[in-house]
């Protein structure tokens, strides 16, 4: 596969570190990120993450890409393998550099309650596997 503009591979490897930036203090607690902070965006039906292990460089990329001016207060860190272990996938999606999406969330157009419950269950499992880094 050809490299992306960032130089990363189009394929997101299982061992790659992922960062989900949290911009509000109510998205995490003393025990780590809250499950709700990892839920997908209903408009895009995915959850945005950044690839790599250099958290400070990823934070700068994240904040440069923001259009609302909010800054990251913390980051939930996990591996691609942990996302795939719960039945979701990570797909590279640049720009911005090193960006990817968590895809494959359940969507039940006829049962919004079931949809929310299943998504929250997956997000809770991912939150349990996450490491919280505060800024």
C-alpha positions in Angstrom: 0.0 0.0 0.0 1.2 3.5 -0.7 1.9 5.8 2.1 -0.5 8.6 3.1 0.6 12.3 3.0 1.8 11.9 6.6 4.1 9.1 5.6 2.0 6.5 7.5 0.7 3.4 5.8 -2.9 3.3 4.6 -3.3 0.1 6.7 -3.6 0.8 10.4 -1.6 -2.0 12.1 -2.9 -3.8 15.2 0.0 -2.6 17.3 -0.5 1.1 16.5 -1.3 3.5 19.3 -4.5 5.5 18.9 -5.5 8.8 20.7 -9.0 10.1 21.2 -8.7 13.7 22.3 -11.1 14.9 25.0 -11.9 18.6 25.0 -14.2 18.8 28.0 -13.5 17.8 31.6 -16.8 15.9 31.9 -15.4 13.4 29.3 -13.1 11.8 31.9 -12.9 11.1 35.6 -10.3 9.9 38.0 -10.6 6.3 36.7 -10.1 7.2 33.0 -12.1 8.3 30.0 -15.9 8.0 30.2 -17.5 5.6 27.8 -19.6 8.5 26.4 -16.4 10.3 25.3 -15.6 7.4 22.9 -19.0 7.2 21.2 -19.3 7.8 17.4 -20.4 11.1 15.9 -24.0 10.5 14.8 -23.5 12.6 11.7 -20.5 10.7 10.4 -21.2 7.4 12.1 -17.6 7.0 13.3 -15.3 8.1 16.1 -12.2 10.3 15.2 -8.8 9.2 16.5 -5.1 10.0 15.8 -2.5 7.4 15.1 1.0 7.3 16.7 2.8 7.3 20.0 4.1 10.9 20.2 1.1 12.4 22.1 2.5 15.9 22.1 2.9 16.0 18.3 -0.6 14.5 17.9 -2.0 17.0 20.2 -0.5 19.8 18.1 -2.0 18.3 14.9 -5.4 17.8 16.6 -5.5 21.4 17.9 -4.4 22.9 14.5 -7.2 20.9 12.8 -9.9 22.2 15.2 -12.2 24.8 13.8 -14.0 25.6 17.1 -10.8 26.6 19.0 -11.3 24.1 21.8 -8.1 22.6 23.2 -7.5 19.1 24.4 -7.8 18.6 28.2 -6.8 14.9 28.1 -6.5 11.9 25.7 -7.7 8.4 25.8 -4.9 6.1 24.6 -5.5 2.5 23.3 -4.2 0.2 20.6 -5.8 -0.7 17.3 -5.9 -4.3 18.4 -8.3 -3.4 21.2 -10.7 -1.7 18.8 -10.7 -4.7 16.5 -11.1 -7.1 19.4 -14.6 -5.6 20.1 -15.7 -5.9 16.4 -14.9 -2.4 15.2 -12.2 -1.3 12.8 -9.8 1.6 12.3 -9.6 3.1 8.9 -7.0 5.8 7.9 -8.6 9.0 6.9 -6.3 11.9 6.2 -6.3 15.0 6.3 -5.4 16.0 9.0 -2.1 14.1 9.2 -2.2 10.8 11.2 -6.0 10.9 11.4 -8.2 7.8 11.3 -11.8 6.8 12.2 -13.2 4.0 14.3 -15.8 2.5 12.0 -18.3 -0.3 12.2 -20.5 1.0 15.0 -24.0 -0.6 15.2 -26.8 1.6 13.7 -30.4 0.5 14.1 -32.6 3.0 12.3 -35.7 1.4 13.7 -34.5 1.1 17.3 -32.6 4.1 18.6 -32.6 2.8 22.2 -31.0 -0.5 21.2 -28.5 1.4 19.0 -27.4 3.6 21.9 -27.2 0.7 24.3 -25.0 -1.4 22.0 -22.7 1.6 21.1 -22.3 2.4 24.8 -21.5 -1.2 25.6 -18.7 -1.1 22.9 -17.5 2.3 24.1 -17.4 1.1 27.7 -15.3 -1.9 26.8 -12.9 0.4 24.9 -12.8 2.9 27.8 -11.8 0.1 30.2 -8.8 -0.7 27.9 -7.8 2.9 27.6 -5.1 4.9 29.4 -6.0 8.5 30.3 -3.3 11.1 29.8 -4.2 14.6 31.2 -2.7 17.8 29.9 
